[in-house]
Amino acid sequence: MKTEVLAPYSVLFDLDGTLLDTAPDLAAALNQVLVEEGRTARSFEDIRPVVSHGGIALIRFGFEIEPSHPDFERLRLRFLEIYRQHIAENTRPFPGMNELLDHLEQNNIPWGVVTNKPSWLTDPLLAALGLNKRAATIVSGDTTANAKPHPEPMYYACEQTGHDPQHCIYVGDAERDIEAGRRAGMKTLVALFGYIGDEDRPEQWQADGMIRHPLEILEFIRRWKSAA
């Protein structure tokens, strides 16, 4: 039997705003809670940059209240309940991402997910899109004791793919993504096609590169291999 030889490096992705465009379903869930509470729905354009920061940030943004507010947790749980029920209705990989994953797999390059999204949301989402069995590793926000920007989930993902951190590329759309990758010793790329807010300054995050389309990762890999 022929044994497939893995490439000497792997590619890891943040989930929301990098691998998948989850903003439509998350925005719809937030707006449903707002309407239920007699509030005005927010525009998708306003909600989109907040998505990468999770449910707490979305409730804070939508209702303009802090987590200490007596209604905050009730609203957050209702938001998550709605989102779980509709988790993959309009969520899709970003344009070009399917082609990228196909290329990685055809060249025996392991890829995986490192996200702060809890596993009870991550797992059904990836399963609904048929990605759970393709990923070499799936690390959720509750997989390890610490979440990003701590490097622990990055190290765990490397153990799963069988590569040292210096042989991994991590792609994300938030500063904590780049910080976690850098702290772990990985190469890091900013996904500019993700949920970058007007106040974000990705050029200051000290990433190894910035990409506007998923397939640009292949050019980064080629340059990285040539330099090595």
Backbone as a ProteinNet text record, in pm:
[ID]
protein_1_A
[PRIMARY]
MKTEVLAPYSVLFDLDGTLLDTAPDLAAALNQVLVEEGRTARSFEDIRPVVSHGGIALIRFGFEIEPSHPDFERLRLRFLEIYRQHIAENTRPFPGMNELLDHLEQNNIPWGVVTNKPSWLTDPLLAALGLNKRAATIVSGDTTANAKPHPEPMYYACEQTGHDPQHCIYVGDAERDIEAGRRAGMKTLVALFGYIGDEDRPEQWQADGMIRHPLEILEFIRRWKSAA
[TERTIARY]
84.4	0	88	57.3	134.9	97.6	195.8	172.5	188.6	85.2	93.1	186.7	272.2	365.9	310.1	292.6	240.9	346.5	300.4	390.8	452.2	570.2	639.5	583	463.1	402.5	250.7	180.1	34.1	-19.7	-147.4	-214.1	-334	-340.1	-447.6	-526	-657.5	-745.7	-826.5	-846.9	-955.4	-1085.3	-1196	-1322	-1405.8	-1463.8	-1550.5	-1467.8	-1497.9	-1428.2	-1299.9	-1266.9	-1146.1	-1179.2	-1210.9	-1250.8	-1393.1	-1482.9	-1624.4	-1678.2	-1770.3	-1843.2	-1969.4	-1957.4	-2067.1	-2152.9	-2113.5	-2181.8	-2331.5	-2375.3	-2519.3	-2604.6	-2563.4	-2642.7	-2631.6	-2514.2	-2497.8	-2573.3	-2569.8	-2643.1	-2793	-2840.4	-2983.7	-3027.4	-2943.1	-2976.5	-2981.1	-2883	-2882.4	-3005.7	-3038.8	-3154.1	-3285	-3293.6	-3416	-3433.4	-3323.8	-3332	-3369.5	-3309.3	-3342.6	-3491.5	-3545.1	-3686.8	-3775.3	-3737.7	-3815	-3822.2	-3715.9	-3709	-3760.8	-3823.9	-3881.4	-3780.4	-3661.9	-3558.4	-3558.6	-3488.9	-3473.9	-3358.6	-3381.6	-3275.6	-3160.8	-3038.7	-2919.7	-2888.9	-2820.9	-2784.5	-2675.4	-2676.3	-2574.4	-2435.8	-2422.8	-2292.6	-2236.2	-2323.9	-2277.4	-2241.7	-2314.9	-2291.5	-2166.8	-2141.7	-2037	-1900.9	-1848.2	-1714.7	-1706.9	-1823.2	-1824.8	-1823.3	-1856.1	-1880	-1760.9	-1639.3	-1521.3	-1500.2	-1565.4	-1542	-1640.8	-1733.1	-1816.6	-1946.9	-2020.8	-2154.3	-2159.6	-2063.7	-2063.4	-2052.8	-1961.7	-1943.1	-2067.9	-2134.1	-2253.2	-2367.7	-2388.5	-2494.1	-2458.3	-2333.8	-2289.8	-2317.5	-2284.4	-2306	-2454.5	-2530.9	-2670.9	-2756.7	-2734.2	-2819.2	-2753.2	-2627.4	-2552.8	-2555.9	-2531.5	-2520.8	-2394.9	-2349.4	-2230.4	-2269.2	-2175	-2205.3	-2257.1	-2231.8	-2281.3	-2430.6	-2490.2	-2632.9	-2715.1	-2822	-2898.8	-2962.8	-2985.3	-3046.5	-2944.2	-2817.9	-2717.4	-2711.3	-2701.4	-2684.2	-2807.9	-2926	-3049.3	-3050.3	-3011.4	-3009.2	-2903.3	-2789	-2681.8	-2724.7	-2786.5	-2829.1	-2939.1	-3029.1	-3132.7	-3070.7	-2974.5	-2902.5	-2836.9	-2767.8	-2699.6	-2799.1	-2913.2	-3016.2	-3065.8	-3094.2	-3140.9	-3031.4	-2910.2	-2800	-2779.1	-2784.1	-2765	-2872.6	-2993.4	-3102.7	-3086.7	-3012.9	-2999	-2851.6	-2769.5	-2624.9	-2561.1	-2622.1	-2557.9	-2654.5	-2754.7	-2852.1	-2790.2	-2712.4	-2652.6	-2501	-2442.4	-2297.3	-2231.8	-2126.8	-2054.4	-1904.9	-1818.6	-1676.9	-1661.8	-1562.8	-1536.8	-1501.4	-1531.3	-1496.2	-1348.2	-1321	-1184	-1138.2	-1210.7	-1167	-1181.5	-1289.7	-1304.5	-1191	-1153.7	-1043.8	-912.7	-893.2	-771.9	-766.5	-876	-877.2	-854.6	-915.1	-892.5	-744	-680.6	-537.8	-454.2	-482.8	-406.3	-419	-540.8	-562.4	-495.9	-503.7	-441.5	-290	-232.5	-88	-48.3	-142.9	-117.6	-70.3	-123.5	-93.1	-205.9	-180.1	-287	-336.5	-467.5	-524.3	-619.7	-639.4	-726.6	-782.1	-857.5	-927.6	-886.5	-855	-834.1	-921.5	-1024.9	-1123.6	-1153.7	-1204.5	-1252.7	-1400.7	-1463.7	-1603.4	-1613.1	-1711.1	-1720.2	-1751.9	-1711.8	-1725.7	-1871.1	-1963.4	-2103.7	-2162.8	-2088.5	-2126	-2032.8	-1904.6	-1806.6	-1835.9	-1857.7	-1872.3	-1994.1	-2113.3	-2227.3	-2215.5	-2149.9	-2131.9	-2043.5	-1928.4	-1838.1	-1898.7	-1975.1	-2040.8	-2146	-2220.7	-2325.4	-2269.2	-2143.9	-2080.5	-1986.9	-1984.4	-1903	-1753.6	-1713.8	-1571.9	-1510.5	-1593.4	-1542	-1453	-1484.6	-1404.9	-1284.5	-1279.9	-1167.4	-1054.8	-1087.9	-987.7	-899.4	-770.1	-675.6	-688.7	-736.8	-756.1	-863.7	-943.5	-1044	-1028.3	-981.9	-958.5	-1056.3	-1146.4	-1246.5	-1203.4	-1284.4	-1249	-1243.6	-1309.2	-1309.2	-1230.8	-1153	-1073.2	-956.2	-893.3	-780	-816.7	-732.7	-762	-763.5	-685.9	-677.2	-719.8	-780	-820.4	-726.7	-735.7	-657.1	-689.3	-591.2	-458.2	-350.2	-388.1	-291.4	-245.7	-119.5	-71.7	-108.8	-167.9	-194.8	-277.5	-388	-462.2	-381.9	-287	-202.6	-109.3	-51.4	35.6	-42.8	-165.2	-248.2	-276	-307.1	-333.2	-210.1	-92.7	31	52.6	21.2	32	-58.5	-176.5	-272.3	-226.4	-163.8	-120.3	16.4	90.5	221.1	332.7	310.6	412.4	448.1	573.9	616.1	555.2	536	475.8	548.1	680.3	754.2	728.4	658.8	622.9	472.6	408.4	265.3	240.5	136.4	87.2	-48.8	-69.5	-200.4	-259.8	-385.8	-455.3	-573.8	-583.7	-694.3	-727.7	-842	-886.8	-895.7	-841.2	-844.8	-704.7	-680.6	-547.3	-509.9	-606.9	-575.2	-530.8	-580.3	-536.8	-387.9	-348.1	-208.2	-119.8	-166.9	-89.4	-69.4	-175.4	-165.1	-67.4	-76.3	15	158.9	180.8	316.7	374.6	293	341.2	377.2	309.8	339.4	457.9	503.6	615.7	576.5	450.1	401.5	421.3	411.7	394.5	248.9	222.9	86.9	47.3	-79.9	-136	-267.3	-287.4	-413.4	-507.5	-628.5	-730.8	-807.3	-765.7	-828.7	-970.4	-1006	-1141.8	-1238.6	-1185.6	-1267.7	-1331.7	-1356.3	-1433.7	-1343	-1278.2	-1188.3	-1269	-1266.7	-1340.9	-1263.1	-1333.8	-1269.9	-1162.6	-1181.1	-1085.6	-966.2	-971.8	-861.9	-744	-623.6	-501.3	-416.4	-459.2	-389	-243	-208.4	-68.8	20.1	-41.3	34.7	37.7	-22.6	-31.1	94.1	189	317.4	302.3	204.5	188.5	296.3	313	410.4	356.5	227.3	169	21.6	-38	-180.4	-233.5	-348.4	-404.6	-546.4	-584.2	-718.3	-804.6	-745.2	-818.6	-752.1	-831.5	-772.3	-662.1	-675.2	-575.6	-439.4	-434	-304.9	-217.8	-278.9	-202.1	-104.4	-144.1	-56.5	68.9	55.3	172.7	263.2	204.5	285.3	361.3	295.2	361.9	478.2	458.1	565.9	686.4	659.6	770.3	839	759.6	813.5	901.7	857.4	935.8	1066.2	1054.9	1174.9	1279	1231	1322	1387.8	1312.5	1365.1	1470.7
-119.6	0	124.7	219.6	343.1	435.7	487.1	580.5	723.5	805.4	943.7	1020.1	1099.9	1180	1320.9	1364.4	1499.1	1603.4	1718.6	1830.6	1869.2	1933.1	1963.9	2085.5	2125.6	2239.7	2225.3	2303.2	2300.2	2442.1	2456.3	2586.6	2581.2	2677.3	2684.7	2813.6	2806	2919.5	2953.7	3081.9	3125.5	3088.4	3084.4	3039.9	3156.9	3234.6	3345.4	3457.4	3488.6	3598.9	3558.9	3430.9	3384.1	3262.3	3150.6	3032.9	3049.8	3095	3104.6	3245.9	3281	3407.5	3379.2	3387	3356.4	3477.6	3594.9	3718.4	3718.5	3665.2	3669.9	3601.8	3483.8	3412.8	3476.8	3526	3591.8	3723.9	3799	3926.5	3901.7	3798.8	3767.5	3730.1	3653.9	3614.7	3736.3	3825	3946.2	4030.6	4048.9	4132	4070.1	3937.7	3874.9	3904.7	3899.3	3931.4	4078.1	4164.9	4307.2	4331.5	4270.4	4288.7	4229.8	4112.8	4052	4143.6	4221.7	4311.1	4451.2	4465.4	4594.5	4696.5	4650.9	4740.2	4741	4837.2	4847.1	4758.9	4682.3	4598.1	4684.6	4632.9	4703	4661.3	4747.4	4715.1	4607.9	4526	4422.8	4484.6	4597.7	4663.7	4704.7	4744.2	4783.8	4663.1	4555.4	4435.5	4360.8	4355.2	4270	4284.3	4406.1	4415.2	4363.9	4347.1	4304.6	4153	4083.5	3939	3861	3896.5	3820.5	3824.8	3918.1	3934.9	3856.5	3783.7	3690.8	3747.6	3658.9	3692.5	3806.3	3812.1	3920.8	4055.3	4063.2	4188.7	4224	4123.7	4150.8	4202.8	4144.1	4193.4	4332.9	4354.2	4487.4	4591.4	4553.7	4645.3	4667.6	4558.2	4569.5	4642.7	4614.6	4671.9	4788.5	4812.1	4922.4	4910.9	4788.1	4762.4	4681	4681	4607.1	4473.7	4380.2	4249.7	4256.7	4365.3	4379.8	4412.2	4446.3	4480.3	4355.4	4370.7	4253.7	4172.6	4233.4	4160.9	4101.5	4131.4	4095.6	3944.6	3865.5	3721.3	3658.6	3704.7	3653.4	3681	3800.2	3836.5	3756.8	3737.9	3662	3517.2	3455.5	3316.6	3303.1	3400.5	3397.8	3412.4	3500.2	3517.9	3387	3320.6	3195.5	3085	3083.4	2984.3	3000.8	3123.5	3150.2	3115.5	3157.2	3130.4	2981.5	2903.8	2758.4	2694.9	2745.7	2690.6	2718.2	2822.9	2865.3	2877	2789.4	2810.9	2809.5	2742.4	2734.1	2767.5	2848.1	2879.9	2963	3062.2	3151.5	3162.9	3079.3	3078.4	2996.7	3051.8	2984.2	3012.5	2927.8	2964.2	3091.1	3171.4	3291.1	3252.7	3337.5	3307.4	3273.1	3163	3116.9	3019.3	3009.8	2921.8	2774.9	2739.2	2599.2	2555.6	2642.7	2611.6	2596.8	2682.2	2674.6	2542.4	2504.7	2379.9	2260.1	2263.8	2154.8	2144.3	2258.2	2258.1	2202.8	2246.3	2197.5	2046.4	1996.7	1853.3	1774.3	1826.8	1757.5	1749.2	1842.7	1844.3	1793.9	1724.6	1663.6	1763.5	1885.3	1989.7	1990.2	1949.9	1948.9	2090.5	2102.4	2231.1	2208.1	2314	2300.9	2434.4	2429.6	2546.3	2568.6	2692.6	2732.3	2854.9	2838.3	2943	2958.9	3074.8	3094.8	3061	3022.3	2980.8	2851.5	2836.8	2713.9	2594	2476.8	2355.9	2322.2	2359.3	2325.4	2407.4	2508.9	2582	2548.1	2534.9	2504.1	2371.5	2268	2133.2	2120.1	2163.4	2150.3	2239.5	2353.6	2441.9	2376.2	2325.5	2261.6	2133.2	2061.8	1940.9	1974.8	2081.6	2120.6	2155	2202.7	2240.6	2132.3	2017.2	1905.8	1926.6	2012	2041.5	1969.3	1914.8	1855.2	1734.2	1654.8	1535.2	1565.6	1684.9	1722.7	1787.2	1854.4	1926.4	1829.3	1858.2	1775.3	1802.1	1919.4	1954.9	2060.9	2053.3	2155.9	2190.5	2310.9	2356.2	2470.1	2446.4	2545.9	2624.3	2721.4	2806.5	2733.1	2616	2538	2407.9	2393.3	2271.6	2268.5	2383.2	2393.7	2487.7	2490	2572.6	2721.2	2761	2901.4	2917.9	3032.3	3064.9	3172	3196.5	3305.1	3437	3522.4	3526.8	3441.6	3359.1	3268	3167.7	3128.2	3035.7	2889.8	2855.8	2714.3	2645.6	2705.3	2634.6	2617.4	2706.6	2694.3	2573.8	2558.6	2443.1	2312.8	2312.5	2192	2155.3	2256	2231.5	2173.5	2223	2171.3	2025	1987.8	1847.4	1760.3	1813	1738	1722.6	1825.2	1818.6	1752.6	1739.9	1676.5	1767.4	1898.3	1994	2088.3	2125.7	2225.8	2360.2	2450.7	2581.2	2658.5	2647.9	2723.4	2671.5	2558.8	2503.1	2515.1	2609.9	2633.5	2778.3	2796.8	2929.9	2945.5	3057.7	3084.7	3207.8	3195.3	3302	3346.9	3477.3	3528.8	3671.5	3717.7	3852.9	3944.3	3901.5	3982.7	3990	4095.5	4114.6	3999.3	3946.3	3834.4	3710.9	3694.7	3582.3	3592.6	3709.8	3730.9	3722.5	3776.5	3769	3623.7	3544.4	3403.5	3328.9	3351.1	3285	3326.3	3455.6	3505.4	3450.9	3447.7	3397.4	3248.8	3177.5	3035.3	3011.4	3115	3099.8	3063.9	3087.4	3056.1	3173.6	3145.5	3250.1	3294.8	3423.6	3474.2	3559.7	3547.4	3626	3688.3	3815.1	3883.4	3863.8	3815.8	3799.5	3930.8	4013.8	4144.2	4132.4	4015.6	3993.9	3964.3	3951	3918.2	4039.8	4028.7	4130	4234.7	4311.1	4417.4	4545.4	4601.5	4723.5	4848.6	4960	5086.2	5127.1	5083.5	5121.4	5027	4916.9	4820.1	4872	4836.4	4875.7	4750.6	4665.6	4538.4	4555.1	4670.6	4693.1	4706.9	4723.8	4735.8	4605.6	4499.9	4374.5	4288.4	4330.6	4261.2	4121.1	4107.4	3980.3	3966.8	3845.7	3821.8	3862	3886.3	3928.7	3957.7	4020.3	4049.1	4005	3940.2	3888.2	3940.2	3960.9	4008.3	3897.7	3781.3	3668.1	3539.6	3437.1	3313.5	3253.2	3260.4	3196.9	3266	3386.9	3453.2	3378.5	3291.2	3209	3120.5	3074.2	2987.4	3060.7	3188.2	3266.6	3287.4	3308.7	3322.2	3192.7	3079.6	2950.6	2934.5	2971.7	2959.1	3044.5	3167.9	3255.5	3201.4	3149.4	3094.5	2974.2	2885.1	2767.7	2807.9	2907.8	2953.1	3011.2	3089.4	3150	3044.1	2937.7	2829.8	2748.6
0	0	0	-86.9	-94.4	19.6	89.2	199	149	169.7	128.2	220.8	162.6	240.4	253.8	376.2	399.9	365.3	321	299.7	433.6	431.6	557.3	632	597.5	666	657.9	739.2	738.7	743.5	709.9	706.1	800.5	891.7	989.8	970.1	994.8	971.6	1096	1116.7	1203.3	1132.7	1204.5	1145.1	1092.7	1184.7	1145.5	1082.4	958.3	893.1	823.7	824	755.5	669	732.2	656	602	688.9	652.3	669.4	581.8	593.3	674.1	805.8	897.1	930.9	883.2	920.9	888.4	774	745.9	852.1	897.9	998.2	1136	1170	1299.5	1303.6	1195.6	1190.3	1198.1	1129.9	1133.9	1274.8	1345.2	1482.6	1574	1561.2	1644.1	1615.7	1489.1	1455.7	1502.1	1502.8	1554.2	1702.4	1779.2	1922	1941.1	1862.5	1872.6	1848	1743.3	1711.4	1820.7	1872.6	1981.6	2102.7	2123.4	2239.1	2208.4	2092.5	2057.1	2009.6	1971.2	1920.9	1768.2	1711.8	1567	1520.8	1415.8	1360.4	1310.2	1322.2	1274.3	1130.8	1058.4	921.1	919.9	815.5	801.8	796.3	727.4	713.2	848.6	942.1	1075.5	1161	1143.2	1225.2	1180.3	1051.2	996	1063.2	1086.3	1147.2	1290.6	1356	1496.6	1509	1401.3	1407.7	1462.2	1422.5	1466.4	1617.1	1684.4	1828.1	1914.3	1850.5	1924.9	1977.5	2047.4	2094	2193.1	2283.6	2382.2	2312.2	2215.9	2143	2062.6	2006.3	1926.4	2012.5	2130.1	2219.6	2271	2304.7	2348.7	2240	2115.8	2004.2	1976.9	1968.1	1929.9	2030.5	2159.1	2263.5	2336.5	2305.6	2368.3	2520.5	2568	2711.6	2737.4	2861.1	2900.8	2965	2973.7	3033.5	3177.2	3246	3383.2	3388	3276.1	3272.2	3307.8	3387.7	3433.4	3320.5	3204.9	3093.2	2996.5	3017.9	2917.2	2892.1	2996.2	2978.8	2916	2954.8	2893.9	2743.5	2705.2	2564.1	2487.9	2551.6	2487.2	2462.8	2561.8	2547.3	2441.9	2435.5	2332.8	2194.2	2181.3	2055.4	2011.9	2102.9	2069.9	2034.7	2101.7	2071.3	1927.3	1889.4	1753.1	1652.5	1681.9	1589.6	1570.5	1677.8	1666.8	1579.2	1587.1	1508	1358.1	1325.2	1185	1145.8	1198.8	1198.5	1060.3	965.4	833.9	720.4	747.8	643.6	531.9	569.7	470.1	484.2	567.4	584.8	474.3	416.3	309.1	323.6	266.3	258.3	175	208.4	130.3	-13.7	-110	-248.6	-262.7	-328.1	-346	-240.4	-128.7	-20	-57.6	-126.2	-167.6	-259.1	-353	-443.5	-367.2	-267.7	-186	-110.3	-45.7	30.8	-60.2	-178.3	-274.2	-309.4	-333.8	-368.2	-253.4	-131.7	-17.2	-4.4	-16.6	-1.6	-114.7	-236.3	-349.6	-335.8	-259	-238.7	-100.3	-33.9	97.3	201.2	191.8	290.6	392.7	516.9	616.9	644.7	663.2	703.3	819.9	896.3	1012.3	1057	1164.2	1217.6	1361.3	1395	1534.8	1558.5	1638.6	1659.5	1807.2	1844.3	1981.1	1993.9	1884.9	1887.8	1969.3	2057.2	2137	2049.6	2094.7	2014.1	1983.9	2072.5	2047.4	1932.6	1887.2	1766.3	1650.3	1680.6	1575.3	1507	1585.3	1530.1	1437.7	1480.5	1388.2	1265.8	1278.8	1163.9	1058.1	1099.6	1004.3	947	1029.1	980.2	875.7	897.7	803.8	666.8	663.9	538.3	485.6	553.7	507.9	525	617	635.2	754.8	840.8	964.6	938.5	837.7	809.5	720.9	666	579.9	659.6	767.6	846.4	923.5	925.2	1001.3	1150.6	1186.1	1326.7	1336.3	1442.7	1472.9	1619.8	1645.8	1782.6	1811.6	1905.6	1941	2064.4	2100.8	2214.4	2346.2	2353.8	2477.8	2465.8	2359.9	2342.6	2439.1	2459.1	2551	2665.5	2766.9	2884.6	2851.3	2751.5	2712.8	2567.5	2538.2	2401.6	2346.2	2215.7	2155.2	2225.7	2248.5	2186.5	2255	2353.5	2413.1	2307.4	2306.4	2203.5	2226.7	2340.9	2369.3	2260.7	2212.3	2107.2	1978.7	1955.3	1836.4	1850.1	1968.2	1992.7	1979.8	2030.3	2023.3	1877.6	1796	1654.1	1585.5	1621.9	1562.7	1597.8	1720.3	1759.6	1672.9	1640.9	1561.4	1416.4	1362.1	1222.3	1207	1317.2	1312.6	1267.1	1278.1	1236.8	1351.5	1356.8	1454	1416.6	1515.8	1485.3	1375.4	1370.6	1268.2	1128	1118.5	988.8	963.1	1033.1	1016.2	976.1	895.1	861.4	926.5	995.3	1053.8	988.5	945.4	874.9	959.6	986.1	1065.6	1030.2	1080.5	1046.2	1167.4	1281	1402.2	1462.6	1537.8	1595.8	1687.1	1762.5	1852.9	1775.7	1652.5	1569.8	1539.3	1495.5	1458.9	1582.7	1694.4	1818.6	1861	1854.6	1894.3	1804.5	1673.6	1581.7	1603.3	1624	1644.7	1775	1879	2007.8	2000.5	1910.5	1894	1801.1	1731.4	1640.6	1499	1463.2	1329.4	1233.8	1104.5	1005.9	1012.7	997.7	1012.9	893	854.2	745.1	789.6	756	784.6	666.5	693.7	590.7	577.6	484.9	466.5	411.6	357.9	308.4	422.7	544	659.8	723.7	854.1	924.6	987.6	902.5	947	966.3	1086.5	1114.4	1075.4	1066.5	1029.9	1130.6	1254.2	1358.9	1364.9	1294.6	1295.9	1214.6	1258.5	1189.9	1164.3	1070.1	1048.5	1010	952.1	915.1	1038.3	1155.3	1279.4	1359.3	1307.6	1382.7	1369.1	1289.3	1272.3	1214.3	1124.6	1054.1	946.8	896.5	790.1	653.4	645.1	518.7	534.9	432.4	429.5	293.4	294.1	169.6	150.5	25.8	-7.3	-67.1	-90.2	-148.1	-97.6	-64.8	-11.3	-98.2	-230	-316.1	-309.9	-253.4	-235.3	-134.9	-54.9	38.8	-37.5	-155.5	-234.4	-278.3	-313.2	-351.2	-231.2	-112.1	9.2	35.8	17.7	38.2	-58.5	-184.1	-282.9	-245.1	-202.4	-161.9	-37.6	55.2	180.3	150.5	62.9	27.2	-43.2	-132	-203	-108.4	-11.8	85.7	173.5	202.6	286.9	212.8
[MASK]
++++++++++++++++++++++++++++++++++++++++++++++++++++++++++++++++++++++++++++++++++++++++++++++++++++++++++++++++++++++++++++++++++++++++++++++++++++++++++++++++++++++++++++++++++++++++++++++++++++++++++++++++++++++++++++++++++++

